[in-house]
Amino acid sequence: MSEKEMNSYRFGTGQEPTDEMLEQVMKEVAQEARESSKKAVDAHFEQMRKNIASQKVQWAERISCIING
């Protein structure tokens, strides 16, 4: 199926999509979901790394205060 045919189809027209059309739509949705999920996971772990670095600094300051009085 050509891209032009895929782009011209609209689900609300009352016309049933072909199996090929549904398969293509499902592939595209799955790809977008994978990309979105990867971005969310990457952002989560980046935030965790920032939090860990911040906590290390705070603990180093606390330990220094305890040691040095």
PyMOL commands that set and color helices and strands:
alter all, ss='L'
color gray80, all
select helices_A, chain A and resi 3-8+11-13+19-68
alter helices_A, ss='H'
color red, helices_A
deselect
rebuild
show_as cartoon
